[in-house]
Amino acid sequence: MDIRRLVGLNVARLRKERELKQEPLAEVAGFTQSYLSQIENGRVNLTLLRLNDLAECFQVSPIEFFKDPN
């Protein structure tokens, strides 16, 4: 699986598990809703700093984004 897709699926999974909508999460992470949507759909290459920002929002280790989402 493409690494961008894997990360995106896990971002979406974590967001949905927490019953968050994209817009509030994006705002807290410092992203636009559109950018977060692109992340979840595997369309962008995240920097490590941005990945860490998301991990902090979810209060998880960045490794969570690389696990099998199923």
Secondary structure, 3 states (H helix, E strand, C coil): CCHHHHHHHHHHHHHHHCCCCHHHHHHHHCCCHHHHHHHHCCCCCCCHHHHHHHHHHHCCCHHHHHCCCC
